[in-house]
């Protein structure tokens, strides 16, 4: 298995309706029961586009800067302590 990098890049909404910024973030320490996934494919959902347009802006909503995206496929590269099953109850 490849070495886990210390940082990861993300496309970030810093201003509604403007170009996203690519920023680099540290990869957090995996907590018990958590997983670290290396993304391989990501989709852009209509929710992401609405988020970029500012449809969920504060007050009470989204605060910038934010990383859009919730549709992706990847591989688990690290599992936290005590993690034995996925969210569907299947053994890992
Ligand atoms: Zn979606």
PDB file of the backbone (N, CA, C, O) and the ligand in Angstrom, with CONECT records:
HET     ZN  A 101       1
ATOM      1  N   UNK A   1       0.843  -1.190   0.000  1.00  0.00           N
ATOM      2  CA  UNK A   1       0.000   0.000   0.000  1.00  0.00           C
ATOM      3  C   UNK A   1       0.885   1.249   0.000  1.00  0.00           C
ATOM      4  O   UNK A   1       1.899   1.307   0.695  1.00  0.00           O
ATOM      5  N   UNK A   2       0.488   2.228  -0.778  1.00  0.00           N
ATOM      6  CA  UNK A   2       1.257   3.466  -0.901  1.00  0.00           C
ATOM      7  C   UNK A   2       1.228   4.236   0.419  1.00  0.00           C
ATOM      8  O   UNK A   2       0.292   4.130   1.212  1.00  0.00           O
ATOM      9  N   UNK A   3       2.298   5.017   0.620  1.00  0.00           N
ATOM     10  CA  UNK A   3       2.374   5.838   1.829  1.00  0.00           C
ATOM     11  C   UNK A   3       1.276   6.895   1.819  1.00  0.00           C
ATOM     12  O   UNK A   3       0.959   7.459   0.771  1.00  0.00           O
ATOM     13  N   UNK A   4       0.703   7.158   2.976  1.00  0.00           N
ATOM     14  CA  UNK A   4      -0.357   8.153   3.089  1.00  0.00           C
ATOM     15  C   UNK A   4       0.291   9.535   3.145  1.00  0.00           C
ATOM     16  O   UNK A   4       1.166   9.778   3.977  1.00  0.00           O
ATOM     17  N   UNK A   5      -0.139  10.449   2.254  1.00  0.00           N
ATOM     18  CA  UNK A   5       0.459  11.793   2.267  1.00  0.00           C
ATOM     19  C   UNK A   5       0.049  12.567   3.514  1.00  0.00           C
ATOM     20  O   UNK A   5      -0.897  12.191   4.206  1.00  0.00           O
ATOM     21  N   UNK A   6       0.762  13.642   3.794  1.00  0.00           N
ATOM     22  CA  UNK A   6       0.478  14.474   4.975  1.00  0.00           C
ATOM     23  C   UNK A   6      -0.603  15.521   4.691  1.00  0.00           C
ATOM     24  O   UNK A   6      -1.265  16.005   5.608  1.00  0.00           O
ATOM     25  N   UNK A   7      -0.774  15.869   3.391  1.00  0.00           N
ATOM     26  CA  UNK A   7      -1.747  16.894   3.022  1.00  0.00           C
ATOM     27  C   UNK A   7      -2.587  16.418   1.842  1.00  0.00           C
ATOM     28  O   UNK A   7      -2.253  15.444   1.167  1.00  0.00           O
ATOM     29  N   UNK A   8      -3.690  17.135   1.614  1.00  0.00           N
ATOM     30  CA  UNK A   8      -4.573  16.842   0.495  1.00  0.00           C
ATOM     31  C   UNK A   8      -5.058  18.161  -0.094  1.00  0.00           C
ATOM     32  O   UNK A   8      -5.223  19.146   0.626  1.00  0.00           O
ATOM     33  N   UNK A   9      -5.285  18.178  -1.398  1.00  0.00           N
ATOM     34  CA  UNK A   9      -5.790  19.379  -2.049  1.00  0.00           C
ATOM     35  C   UNK A   9      -7.311  19.315  -2.154  1.00  0.00           C
ATOM     36  O   UNK A   9      -7.897  18.237  -2.247  1.00  0.00           O
ATOM     37  N   UNK A  10      -7.940  20.495  -2.136  1.00  0.00           N
ATOM     38  CA  UNK A  10      -9.387  20.593  -2.285  1.00  0.00           C
ATOM     39  C   UNK A  10      -9.723  21.852  -3.065  1.00  0.00           C
ATOM     40  O   UNK A  10      -9.044  22.872  -2.945  1.00  0.00           O
ATOM     41  N   UNK A  11     -10.785  21.770  -3.872  1.00  0.00           N
ATOM     42  CA  UNK A  11     -11.325  22.952  -4.558  1.00  0.00           C
ATOM     43  C   UNK A  11     -12.307  23.612  -3.588  1.00  0.00           C
ATOM     44  O   UNK A  11     -13.247  22.970  -3.118  1.00  0.00           O
ATOM     45  N   UNK A  12     -12.085  24.890  -3.292  1.00  0.00           N
ATOM     46  CA  UNK A  12     -12.795  25.573  -2.213  1.00  0.00           C
ATOM     47  C   UNK A  12     -13.598  26.752  -2.760  1.00  0.00           C
ATOM     48  O   UNK A  12     -13.098  27.539  -3.564  1.00  0.00           O
ATOM     49  N   UNK A  13     -14.844  26.860  -2.315  1.00  0.00           N
ATOM     50  CA  UNK A  13     -15.652  28.053  -2.615  1.00  0.00           C
ATOM     51  C   UNK A  13     -15.250  29.113  -1.599  1.00  0.00           C
ATOM     52  O   UNK A  13     -15.455  28.939  -0.398  1.00  0.00           O
ATOM     53  N   UNK A  14     -14.681  30.206  -2.082  1.00  0.00           N
ATOM     54  CA  UNK A  14     -14.301  31.299  -1.185  1.00  0.00           C
ATOM     55  C   UNK A  14     -15.189  32.519  -1.409  1.00  0.00           C
ATOM     56  O   UNK A  14     -15.283  33.401  -0.555  1.00  0.00           O
ATOM     57  N   UNK A  15     -15.850  32.556  -2.590  1.00  0.00           N
ATOM     58  CA  UNK A  15     -16.778  33.650  -2.894  1.00  0.00           C
ATOM     59  C   UNK A  15     -17.843  33.085  -3.842  1.00  0.00           C
ATOM     60  O   UNK A  15     -17.508  32.421  -4.823  1.00  0.00           O
ATOM     61  N   UNK A  16     -19.112  33.344  -3.556  1.00  0.00           N
ATOM     62  CA  UNK A  16     -20.193  32.778  -4.361  1.00  0.00           C
ATOM     63  C   UNK A  16     -20.103  33.244  -5.808  1.00  0.00           C
ATOM     64  O   UNK A  16     -19.913  34.428  -6.087  1.00  0.00           O
ATOM     65  N   UNK A  17     -20.245  32.289  -6.722  1.00  0.00           N
ATOM     66  CA  UNK A  17     -20.268  32.594  -8.147  1.00  0.00           C
ATOM     67  C   UNK A  17     -18.912  32.871  -8.770  1.00  0.00           C
ATOM     68  O   UNK A  17     -18.840  33.195  -9.955  1.00  0.00           O
ATOM     69  N   UNK A  18     -17.847  32.754  -8.012  1.00  0.00           N
ATOM     70  CA  UNK A  18     -16.493  33.018  -8.519  1.00  0.00           C
ATOM     71  C   UNK A  18     -15.723  31.709  -8.656  1.00  0.00           C
ATOM     72  O   UNK A  18     -16.176  30.656  -8.208  1.00  0.00           O
ATOM     73  N   UNK A  19     -14.553  31.794  -9.281  1.00  0.00           N
ATOM     74  CA  UNK A  19     -13.711  30.611  -9.452  1.00  0.00           C
ATOM     75  C   UNK A  19     -13.358  29.995  -8.107  1.00  0.00           C
ATOM     76  O   UNK A  19     -13.117  30.701  -7.127  1.00  0.00           O
ATOM     77  N   UNK A  20     -13.330  28.672  -8.075  1.00  0.00           N
ATOM     78  CA  UNK A  20     -12.904  27.981  -6.862  1.00  0.00           C
ATOM     79  C   UNK A  20     -11.396  28.123  -6.709  1.00  0.00           C
ATOM     80  O   UNK A  20     -10.681  28.285  -7.698  1.00  0.00           O
ATOM     81  N   UNK A  21     -10.914  28.063  -5.478  1.00  0.00           N
ATOM     82  CA  UNK A  21      -9.475  28.083  -5.201  1.00  0.00           C
ATOM     83  C   UNK A  21      -9.040  26.683  -4.797  1.00  0.00           C
ATOM     84  O   UNK A  21      -9.723  26.008  -4.027  1.00  0.00           O
ATOM     85  N   UNK A  22      -7.910  26.258  -5.318  1.00  0.00           N
ATOM     86  CA  UNK A  22      -7.340  24.987  -4.888  1.00  0.00           C
ATOM     87  C   UNK A  22      -6.456  25.276  -3.690  1.00  0.00           C
ATOM     88  O   UNK A  22      -5.496  26.042  -3.779  1.00  0.00           O
ATOM     89  N   UNK A  23      -6.792  24.651  -2.564  1.00  0.00           N
ATOM     90  CA  UNK A  23      -6.036  24.842  -1.320  1.00  0.00           C
ATOM     91  C   UNK A  23      -5.544  23.495  -0.814  1.00  0.00           C
ATOM     92  O   UNK A  23      -6.079  22.446  -1.171  1.00  0.00           O
ATOM     93  N   UNK A  24      -4.534  23.544   0.006  1.00  0.00           N
ATOM     94  CA  UNK A  24      -3.965  22.320   0.556  1.00  0.00           C
ATOM     95  C   UNK A  24      -4.255  22.279   2.053  1.00  0.00           C
ATOM     96  O   UNK A  24      -4.061  23.268   2.759  1.00  0.00           O
ATOM     97  N   UNK A  25      -4.721  21.128   2.530  1.00  0.00           N
ATOM     98  CA  UNK A  25      -5.102  20.954   3.930  1.00  0.00           C
ATOM     99  C   UNK A  25      -4.373  19.754   4.524  1.00  0.00           C
ATOM    100  O   UNK A  25      -4.103  18.780   3.821  1.00  0.00           O
ATOM    101  N   UNK A  26      -4.054  19.821   5.809  1.00  0.00           N
ATOM    102  CA  UNK A  26      -3.452  18.644   6.449  1.00  0.00           C
ATOM    103  C   UNK A  26      -4.473  17.515   6.562  1.00  0.00           C
ATOM    104  O   UNK A  26      -5.658  17.759   6.788  1.00  0.00           O
ATOM    105  N   UNK A  27      -4.014  16.302   6.406  1.00  0.00           N
ATOM    106  CA  UNK A  27      -4.889  15.146   6.594  1.00  0.00           C
ATOM    107  C   UNK A  27      -4.975  14.882   8.094  1.00  0.00           C
ATOM    108  O   UNK A  27      -3.951  14.678   8.747  1.00  0.00           O
ATOM    109  N   UNK A  28      -6.200  14.884   8.650  1.00  0.00           N
ATOM    110  CA  UNK A  28      -6.335  14.734  10.106  1.00  0.00           C
ATOM    111  C   UNK A  28      -6.007  13.320  10.570  1.00  0.00           C
ATOM    112  O   UNK A  28      -6.048  12.367   9.792  1.00  0.00           O
ATOM    113  N   UNK A  29      -5.683  13.207  11.842  1.00  0.00           N
ATOM    114  CA  UNK A  29      -5.468  11.895  12.462  1.00  0.00           C
ATOM    115  C   UNK A  29      -6.806  11.166  12.498  1.00  0.00           C
ATOM    116  O   UNK A  29      -7.822  11.739  12.891  1.00  0.00           O
ATOM    117  N   UNK A  30      -6.803   9.921  12.094  1.00  0.00           N
ATOM    118  CA  UNK A  30      -8.042   9.144  12.050  1.00  0.00           C
ATOM    119  C   UNK A  30      -8.505   8.818  13.462  1.00  0.00           C
ATOM    120  O   UNK A  30      -7.753   8.281  14.275  1.00  0.00           O
ATOM    121  N   UNK A  31      -9.753   9.153  13.729  1.00  0.00           N
ATOM    122  CA  UNK A  31     -10.350   8.912  15.045  1.00  0.00           C
ATOM    123  C   UNK A  31     -10.895   7.478  15.120  1.00  0.00           C
ATOM    124  O   UNK A  31     -11.139   6.861  14.083  1.00  0.00           O
ATOM    125  N   UNK A  32     -11.087   6.943  16.336  1.00  0.00           N
ATOM    126  CA  UNK A  32     -11.687   5.616  16.459  1.00  0.00           C
ATOM    127  C   UNK A  32     -13.029   5.559  15.715  1.00  0.00           C
ATOM    128  O   UNK A  32     -13.871   6.444  15.867  1.00  0.00           O
ATOM    129  N   UNK A  33     -13.208   4.534  14.932  1.00  0.00           N
ATOM    130  CA  UNK A  33     -14.442   4.363  14.165  1.00  0.00           C
ATOM    131  C   UNK A  33     -14.453   5.129  12.854  1.00  0.00           C
ATOM    132  O   UNK A  33     -15.400   4.990  12.080  1.00  0.00           O
ATOM    133  N   UNK A  34     -13.431   5.936  12.577  1.00  0.00           N
ATOM    134  CA  UNK A  34     -13.375   6.722  11.346  1.00  0.00           C
ATOM    135  C   UNK A  34     -12.627   6.004  10.244  1.00  0.00           C
ATOM    136  O   UNK A  34     -12.017   4.957  10.463  1.00  0.00           O
ATOM    137  N   UNK A  35     -12.684   6.582   9.056  1.00  0.00           N
ATOM    138  CA  UNK A  35     -11.931   6.043   7.928  1.00  0.00           C
ATOM    139  C   UNK A  35     -11.280   7.184   7.159  1.00  0.00           C
ATOM    140  O   UNK A  35     -11.746   8.323   7.188  1.00  0.00           O
ATOM    141  N   UNK A  36     -10.198   6.853   6.475  1.00  0.00           N
ATOM    142  CA  UNK A  36      -9.556   7.783   5.551  1.00  0.00           C
ATOM    143  C   UNK A  36      -9.718   7.189   4.160  1.00  0.00           C
ATOM    144  O   UNK A  36      -9.311   6.054   3.909  1.00  0.00           O
ATOM    145  N   UNK A  37     -10.319   7.967   3.250  1.00  0.00           N
ATOM    146  CA  UNK A  37     -10.596   7.514   1.889  1.00  0.00           C
ATOM    147  C   UNK A  37      -9.769   8.331   0.909  1.00  0.00           C
ATOM    148  O   UNK A  37      -9.755   9.561   0.965  1.00  0.00           O
ATOM    149  N   UNK A  38      -9.086   7.640   0.017  1.00  0.00           N
ATOM    150  CA  UNK A  38      -8.394   8.317  -1.094  1.00  0.00           C
ATOM    151  C   UNK A  38      -9.383   8.372  -2.258  1.00  0.00           C
ATOM    152  O   UNK A  38      -9.706   7.349  -2.862  1.00  0.00           O
ATOM    153  N   UNK A  39      -9.858   9.583  -2.564  1.00  0.00           N
ATOM    154  CA  UNK A  39     -10.830   9.752  -3.644  1.00  0.00           C
ATOM    155  C   UNK A  39     -10.205   9.397  -4.985  1.00  0.00           C
ATOM    156  O   UNK A  39      -9.054   9.734  -5.262  1.00  0.00           O
ATOM    157  N   UNK A  40     -10.985   8.711  -5.809  1.00  0.00           N
ATOM    158  CA  UNK A  40     -10.530   8.371  -7.150  1.00  0.00           C
ATOM    159  C   UNK A  40     -11.395   9.036  -8.220  1.00  0.00           C
ATOM    160  O   UNK A  40     -10.901   9.385  -9.291  1.00  0.00           O
ATOM    161  N   UNK A  41     -12.679   9.210  -7.932  1.00  0.00           N
ATOM    162  CA  UNK A  41     -13.603   9.849  -8.863  1.00  0.00           C
ATOM    163  C   UNK A  41     -14.539  10.716  -8.037  1.00  0.00           C
ATOM    164  O   UNK A  41     -14.981  10.307  -6.964  1.00  0.00           O
ATOM    165  N   UNK A  42     -14.848  11.926  -8.536  1.00  0.00           N
ATOM    166  CA  UNK A  42     -15.800  12.798  -7.860  1.00  0.00           C
ATOM    167  C   UNK A  42     -16.784  13.351  -8.874  1.00  0.00           C
ATOM    168  O   UNK A  42     -16.415  13.665 -10.006  1.00  0.00           O
ATOM    169  N   UNK A  43     -18.038  13.468  -8.462  1.00  0.00           N
ATOM    170  CA  UNK A  43     -19.064  14.052  -9.305  1.00  0.00           C
ATOM    171  C   UNK A  43     -19.382  15.466  -8.846  1.00  0.00           C
ATOM    172  O   UNK A  43     -19.064  15.854  -7.722  1.00  0.00           O
ATOM    173  N   UNK A  44     -20.015  16.230  -9.732  1.00  0.00           N
ATOM    174  CA  UNK A  44     -20.517  17.546  -9.372  1.00  0.00           C
ATOM    175  C   UNK A  44     -22.032  17.445  -9.408  1.00  0.00           C
ATOM    176  O   UNK A  44     -22.621  17.219 -10.465  1.00  0.00           O
ATOM    177  N   UNK A  45     -22.654  17.612  -8.268  1.00  0.00           N
ATOM    178  CA  UNK A  45     -24.090  17.478  -8.098  1.00  0.00           C
ATOM    179  C   UNK A  45     -24.746  18.855  -8.254  1.00  0.00           C
ATOM    180  O   UNK A  45     -24.084  19.883  -8.113  1.00  0.00           O
ATOM    181  N   UNK A  46     -26.048  18.867  -8.545  1.00  0.00           N
ATOM    182  CA  UNK A  46     -26.779  20.126  -8.595  1.00  0.00           C
ATOM    183  C   UNK A  46     -26.712  20.874  -7.283  1.00  0.00           C
ATOM    184  O   UNK A  46     -26.722  22.105  -7.275  1.00  0.00           O
ATOM    185  N   UNK A  47     -26.642  20.156  -6.169  1.00  0.00           N
ATOM    186  CA  UNK A  47     -26.492  20.794  -4.858  1.00  0.00           C
ATOM    187  C   UNK A  47     -25.183  21.574  -4.779  1.00  0.00           C
ATOM    188  O   UNK A  47     -25.137  22.659  -4.198  1.00  0.00           O
ATOM    189  N   UNK A  48     -24.113  21.018  -5.369  1.00  0.00           N
ATOM    190  CA  UNK A  48     -22.827  21.730  -5.384  1.00  0.00           C
ATOM    191  C   UNK A  48     -22.954  23.030  -6.172  1.00  0.00           C
ATOM    192  O   UNK A  48     -22.431  24.067  -5.764  1.00  0.00           O
ATOM    193  N   UNK A  49     -23.651  22.966  -7.302  1.00  0.00           N
ATOM    194  CA  UNK A  49     -23.824  24.163  -8.132  1.00  0.00           C
ATOM    195  C   UNK A  49     -24.648  25.208  -7.372  1.00  0.00           C
ATOM    196  O   UNK A  49     -24.305  26.391  -7.373  1.00  0.00           O
ATOM    197  N   UNK A  50     -25.734  24.771  -6.724  1.00  0.00           N
ATOM    198  CA  UNK A  50     -26.540  25.708  -5.926  1.00  0.00           C
ATOM    199  C   UNK A  50     -25.726  26.297  -4.786  1.00  0.00           C
ATOM    200  O   UNK A  50     -25.863  27.477  -4.466  1.00  0.00           O
ATOM    201  N   UNK A  51     -24.870  25.471  -4.167  1.00  0.00           N
ATOM    202  CA  UNK A  51     -23.991  25.952  -3.095  1.00  0.00           C
ATOM    203  C   UNK A  51     -23.053  27.026  -3.635  1.00  0.00           C
ATOM    204  O   UNK A  51     -22.861  28.065  -3.003  1.00  0.00           O
ATOM    205  N   UNK A  52     -22.468  26.773  -4.814  1.00  0.00           N
ATOM    206  CA  UNK A  52     -21.552  27.727  -5.449  1.00  0.00           C
ATOM    207  C   UNK A  52     -22.269  29.047  -5.766  1.00  0.00           C
ATOM    208  O   UNK A  52     -21.674  30.122  -5.686  1.00  0.00           O
ATOM    209  N   UNK A  53     -23.560  28.946  -6.130  1.00  0.00           N
ATOM    210  CA  UNK A  53     -24.343  30.150  -6.440  1.00  0.00           C
ATOM    211  C   UNK A  53     -24.750  30.920  -5.183  1.00  0.00           C
ATOM    212  O   UNK A  53     -25.149  32.082  -5.267  1.00  0.00           O
ATOM    213  N   UNK A  54     -24.650  30.270  -4.013  1.00  0.00           N
ATOM    214  CA  UNK A  54     -24.991  30.941  -2.757  1.00  0.00           C
ATOM    215  C   UNK A  54     -26.391  30.645  -2.261  1.00  0.00           C
ATOM    216  O   UNK A  54     -26.905  31.366  -1.406  1.00  0.00           O
ATOM    217  N   UNK A  55     -27.021  29.596  -2.780  1.00  0.00           N
ATOM    218  CA  UNK A  55     -28.388  29.264  -2.397  1.00  0.00           C
ATOM    219  C   UNK A  55     -28.519  28.878  -0.924  1.00  0.00           C
ATOM    220  O   UNK A  55     -29.611  28.960  -0.362  1.00  0.00           O
ATOM    221  N   UNK A  56     -27.431  28.462  -0.298  1.00  0.00           N
ATOM    222  CA  UNK A  56     -27.489  28.034   1.116  1.00  0.00           C
ATOM    223  C   UNK A  56     -26.675  28.973   1.996  1.00  0.00           C
ATOM    224  O   UNK A  56     -26.173  28.568   3.045  1.00  0.00           O
ATOM    225  N   UNK A  57     -26.544  30.218   1.571  1.00  0.00           N
ATOM    226  CA  UNK A  57     -25.720  31.192   2.291  1.00  0.00           C
ATOM    227  C   UNK A  57     -26.300  31.493   3.665  1.00  0.00           C
ATOM    228  O   UNK A  57     -27.492  31.300   3.904  1.00  0.00           O
ATOM    229  N   UNK A  58     -25.450  31.964   4.557  1.00  0.00           N
ATOM    230  CA  UNK A  58     -25.864  32.353   5.903  1.00  0.00           C
ATOM    231  C   UNK A  58     -26.816  33.533   5.805  1.00  0.00           C
ATOM    232  O   UNK A  58     -26.838  34.148   4.739  1.00  0.00           O
ATOM    233  N   UNK A  59     -27.621  33.923   6.820  1.00  0.00           N
ATOM    234  CA  UNK A  59     -27.556  33.389   8.174  1.00  0.00           C
ATOM    235  C   UNK A  59     -28.261  32.030   8.317  1.00  0.00           C
ATOM    236  O   UNK A  59     -29.244  31.738   7.636  1.00  0.00           O
ATOM    237  N   UNK A  60     -27.738  31.246   9.196  1.00  0.00           N
ATOM    238  CA  UNK A  60     -28.295  29.940   9.490  1.00  0.00           C
ATOM    239  C   UNK A  60     -27.925  28.882   8.470  1.00  0.00           C
ATOM    240  O   UNK A  60     -28.327  27.727   8.609  1.00  0.00           O
ATOM    241  N   UNK A  61     -27.175  29.247   7.457  1.00  0.00           N
ATOM    242  CA  UNK A  61     -26.805  28.294   6.420  1.00  0.00           C
ATOM    243  C   UNK A  61     -25.314  28.127   6.327  1.00  0.00           C
ATOM    244  O   UNK A  61     -24.598  28.106   7.329  1.00  0.00           O
ATOM    245  N   UNK A  62     -24.875  28.012   5.125  1.00  0.00           N
ATOM    246  CA  UNK A  62     -23.473  27.745   4.834  1.00  0.00           C
ATOM    247  C   UNK A  62     -22.595  28.973   5.093  1.00  0.00           C
ATOM    248  O   UNK A  62     -23.006  30.110   4.857  1.00  0.00           O
ATOM    249  N   UNK A  63     -21.402  28.721   5.573  1.00  0.00           N
ATOM    250  CA  UNK A  63     -20.416  29.769   5.824  1.00  0.00           C
ATOM    251  C   UNK A  63     -19.206  29.497   4.925  1.00  0.00           C
ATOM    252  O   UNK A  63     -18.744  28.361   4.815  1.00  0.00           O
ATOM    253  N   UNK A  64     -18.711  30.542   4.297  1.00  0.00           N
ATOM    254  CA  UNK A  64     -17.514  30.402   3.446  1.00  0.00           C
ATOM    255  C   UNK A  64     -16.264  30.579   4.284  1.00  0.00           C
ATOM    256  O   UNK A  64     -16.318  31.256   5.311  1.00  0.00           O
ATOM    257  N   UNK A  65     -15.179  30.018   3.904  1.00  0.00           N
ATOM    258  CA  UNK A  65     -14.914  29.160   2.756  1.00  0.00           C
ATOM    259  C   UNK A  65     -15.398  27.740   3.054  1.00  0.00           C
ATOM    260  O   UNK A  65     -15.391  27.284   4.197  1.00  0.00           O
ATOM    261  N   UNK A  66     -15.825  27.048   1.967  1.00  0.00           N
ATOM    262  CA  UNK A  66     -16.315  25.691   2.151  1.00  0.00           C
ATOM    263  C   UNK A  66     -15.891  24.817   0.976  1.00  0.00           C
ATOM    264  O   UNK A  66     -15.671  25.298  -0.136  1.00  0.00           O
ATOM    265  N   UNK A  67     -15.783  23.534   1.252  1.00  0.00           N
ATOM    266  CA  UNK A  67     -15.401  22.562   0.230  1.00  0.00           C
ATOM    267  C   UNK A  67     -16.675  21.857  -0.224  1.00  0.00           C
ATOM    268  O   UNK A  67     -17.288  21.135   0.561  1.00  0.00           O
ATOM    269  N   UNK A  68     -17.090  22.056  -1.494  1.00  0.00           N
ATOM    270  CA  UNK A  68     -18.289  21.363  -1.974  1.00  0.00           C
ATOM    271  C   UNK A  68     -17.971  19.905  -2.279  1.00  0.00           C
ATOM    272  O   UNK A  68     -16.811  19.497  -2.332  1.00  0.00           O
ATOM    273  N   UNK A  69     -19.022  19.143  -2.476  1.00  0.00           N
ATOM    274  CA  UNK A  69     -18.831  17.768  -2.920  1.00  0.00           C
ATOM    275  C   UNK A  69     -19.279  16.751  -1.896  1.00  0.00           C
ATOM    276  O   UNK A  69     -18.903  16.809  -0.725  1.00  0.00           O
ATOM    277  N   UNK A  70     -20.093  15.815  -2.363  1.00  0.00           N
ATOM    278  CA  UNK A  70     -20.552  14.737  -1.492  1.00  0.00           C
ATOM    279  C   UNK A  70     -20.804  13.475  -2.305  1.00  0.00           C
ATOM    280  O   UNK A  70     -21.390  12.516  -1.804  1.00  0.00           O
ATOM    281  N   UNK A  71     -20.365  13.475  -3.556  1.00  0.00           N
ATOM    282  CA  UNK A  71     -20.539  12.293  -4.397  1.00  0.00           C
ATOM    283  C   UNK A  71     -19.167  11.880  -4.907  1.00  0.00           C
ATOM    284  O   UNK A  71     -18.585  12.555  -5.756  1.00  0.00           O
ATOM    285  N   UNK A  72     -18.663  10.793  -4.398  1.00  0.00           N
ATOM    286  CA  UNK A  72     -17.317  10.376  -4.781  1.00  0.00           C
ATOM    287  C   UNK A  72     -17.168   8.867  -4.614  1.00  0.00           C
ATOM    288  O   UNK A  72     -17.959   8.207  -3.941  1.00  0.00           O
ATOM    289  N   UNK A  73     -16.133   8.358  -5.247  1.00  0.00           N
ATOM    290  CA  UNK A  73     -15.755   6.944  -5.123  1.00  0.00           C
ATOM    291  C   UNK A  73     -14.286   6.932  -4.758  1.00  0.00           C
ATOM    292  O   UNK A  73     -13.490   7.669  -5.341  1.00  0.00           O
ATOM    293  N   UNK A  74     -13.920   6.098  -3.795  1.00  0.00           N
ATOM    294  CA  UNK A  74     -12.525   6.019  -3.406  1.00  0.00           C
ATOM    295  C   UNK A  74     -12.225   4.697  -2.735  1.00  0.00           C
ATOM    296  O   UNK A  74     -13.055   3.791  -2.663  1.00  0.00           O
ATOM    297  N   UNK A  75     -11.011   4.632  -2.254  1.00  0.00           N
ATOM    298  CA  UNK A  75     -10.554   3.428  -1.557  1.00  0.00           C
ATOM    299  C   UNK A  75     -10.200   3.786  -0.122  1.00  0.00           C
ATOM    300  O   UNK A  75      -9.583   4.820   0.136  1.00  0.00           O
ATOM    301  N   UNK A  76     -10.589   2.936   0.795  1.00  0.00           N
ATOM    302  CA  UNK A  76     -10.215   3.126   2.188  1.00  0.00           C
ATOM    303  C   UNK A  76      -8.720   2.849   2.307  1.00  0.00           C
ATOM    304  O   UNK A  76      -8.253   1.771   1.940  1.00  0.00           O
ATOM    305  N   UNK A  77      -7.974   3.824   2.819  1.00  0.00           N
ATOM    306  CA  UNK A  77      -6.527   3.640   2.977  1.00  0.00           C
ATOM    307  C   UNK A  77      -6.132   3.518   4.453  1.00  0.00           C
ATOM    308  O   UNK A  77      -5.016   3.104   4.764  1.00  0.00           O
ATOM    309  N   UNK A  78      -7.043   3.878   5.358  1.00  0.00           N
ATOM    310  CA  UNK A  78      -6.774   3.717   6.781  1.00  0.00           C
ATOM    311  C   UNK A  78      -8.108   3.620   7.524  1.00  0.00           C
ATOM    312  O   UNK A  78      -9.057   4.339   7.213  1.00  0.00           O
ATOM    313  N   UNK A  79      -8.164   2.730   8.501  1.00  0.00           N
ATOM    314  CA  UNK A  79      -9.370   2.587   9.312  1.00  0.00           C
ATOM    315  C   UNK A  79      -9.027   2.879  10.764  1.00  0.00           C
ATOM    316  O   UNK A  79      -7.980   2.472  11.267  1.00  0.00           O
ATOM    317  N   UNK A  80      -9.936   3.597  11.430  1.00  0.00           N
ATOM    318  CA  UNK A  80      -9.744   3.908  12.832  1.00  0.00           C
ATOM    319  C   UNK A  80      -9.928   2.674  13.705  1.00  0.00           C
ATOM    320  O   UNK A  80     -10.495   1.663  13.291  1.00  0.00           O
ATOM    321  N   UNK A  81      -9.430   2.799  14.919  1.00  0.00           N
ATOM    322  CA  UNK A  81      -9.521   1.714  15.884  1.00  0.00           C
ATOM    323  C   UNK A  81     -10.986   1.334  16.104  1.00  0.00           C
ATOM    324  O   UNK A  81     -11.865   2.196  16.089  1.00  0.00           O
ATOM    325  N   UNK A  82     -11.243   0.056  16.305  1.00  0.00           N
ATOM    326  CA  UNK A  82     -12.554  -0.482  16.631  1.00  0.00           C
ATOM    327  C   UNK A  82     -13.549  -0.458  15.473  1.00  0.00           C
ATOM    328  O   UNK A  82     -14.734  -0.716  15.685  1.00  0.00           O
ATOM    329  N   UNK A  83     -13.102  -0.157  14.264  1.00  0.00           N
ATOM    330  CA  UNK A  83     -14.018  -0.162  13.136  1.00  0.00           C
ATOM    331  C   UNK A  83     -14.027  -1.561  12.529  1.00  0.00           C
ATOM    332  O   UNK A  83     -13.002  -2.045  12.048  1.00  0.00           O
ATOM    333  N   UNK A  84     -15.170  -2.192  12.554  1.00  0.00           N
ATOM    334  CA  UNK A  84     -15.255  -3.567  12.057  1.00  0.00           C
ATOM    335  C   UNK A  84     -16.303  -3.746  10.964  1.00  0.00           C
ATOM    336  O   UNK A  84     -16.230  -4.699  10.188  1.00  0.00           O
ATOM    337  N   UNK A  85     -17.310  -2.808  10.891  1.00  0.00           N
ATOM    338  CA  UNK A  85     -18.386  -2.935   9.914  1.00  0.00           C
ATOM    339  C   UNK A  85     -18.664  -1.589   9.260  1.00  0.00           C
ATOM    340  O   UNK A  85     -18.417  -0.537   9.850  1.00  0.00           O
ATOM    341  N   UNK A  86     -19.185  -1.633   8.029  1.00  0.00           N
ATOM    342  CA  UNK A  86     -19.555  -0.399   7.355  1.00  0.00           C
ATOM    343  C   UNK A  86     -20.939   0.045   7.815  1.00  0.00           C
ATOM    344  O   UNK A  86     -21.551  -0.591   8.673  1.00  0.00           O
ATOM    345  N   UNK A  87     -21.432   1.151   7.233  1.00  0.00           N
ATOM    346  CA  UNK A  87     -22.717   1.712   7.667  1.00  0.00           C
ATOM    347  C   UNK A  87     -23.899   0.818   7.293  1.00  0.00           C
ATOM    348  O   UNK A  87     -24.996   1.006   7.819  1.00  0.00           O
ATOM    349  N   UNK A  88     -23.699  -0.143   6.402  1.00  0.00           N
ATOM    350  CA  UNK A  88     -24.742  -1.091   6.045  1.00  0.00           C
ATOM    351  C   UNK A  88     -24.629  -2.380   6.851  1.00  0.00           C
ATOM    352  O   UNK A  88     -25.391  -3.319   6.623  1.00  0.00           O
ATOM    353  N   UNK A  89     -23.684  -2.435   7.791  1.00  0.00           N
ATOM    354  CA  UNK A  89     -23.520  -3.606   8.651  1.00  0.00           C
ATOM    355  C   UNK A  89     -22.638  -4.689   8.069  1.00  0.00           C
ATOM    356  O   UNK A  89     -22.532  -5.773   8.642  1.00  0.00           O
ATOM    357  N   UNK A  90     -22.005  -4.418   6.941  1.00  0.00           N
ATOM    358  CA  UNK A  90     -21.147  -5.418   6.314  1.00  0.00           C
ATOM    359  C   UNK A  90     -19.758  -5.386   6.950  1.00  0.00           C
ATOM    360  O   UNK A  90     -19.242  -4.305   7.234  1.00  0.00           O
ATOM    361  N   UNK A  91     -19.145  -6.543   7.179  1.00  0.00           N
ATOM    362  CA  UNK A  91     -17.803  -6.563   7.775  1.00  0.00           C
ATOM    363  C   UNK A  91     -16.777  -5.944   6.831  1.00  0.00           C
ATOM    364  O   UNK A  91     -16.847  -6.093   5.611  1.00  0.00           O
ATOM    365  N   UNK A  92     -15.823  -5.245   7.440  1.00  0.00           N
ATOM    366  CA  UNK A  92     -14.735  -4.621   6.674  1.00  0.00           C
ATOM    367  C   UNK A  92     -13.483  -5.462   6.784  1.00  0.00           C
ATOM    368  O   UNK A  92     -12.451  -5.112   6.211  1.00  0.00           O
TER     369      UNK A  92
HETATM  370 ZN    ZN A 101     -25.816  15.152  -4.688  1.00  0.00          ZN
END
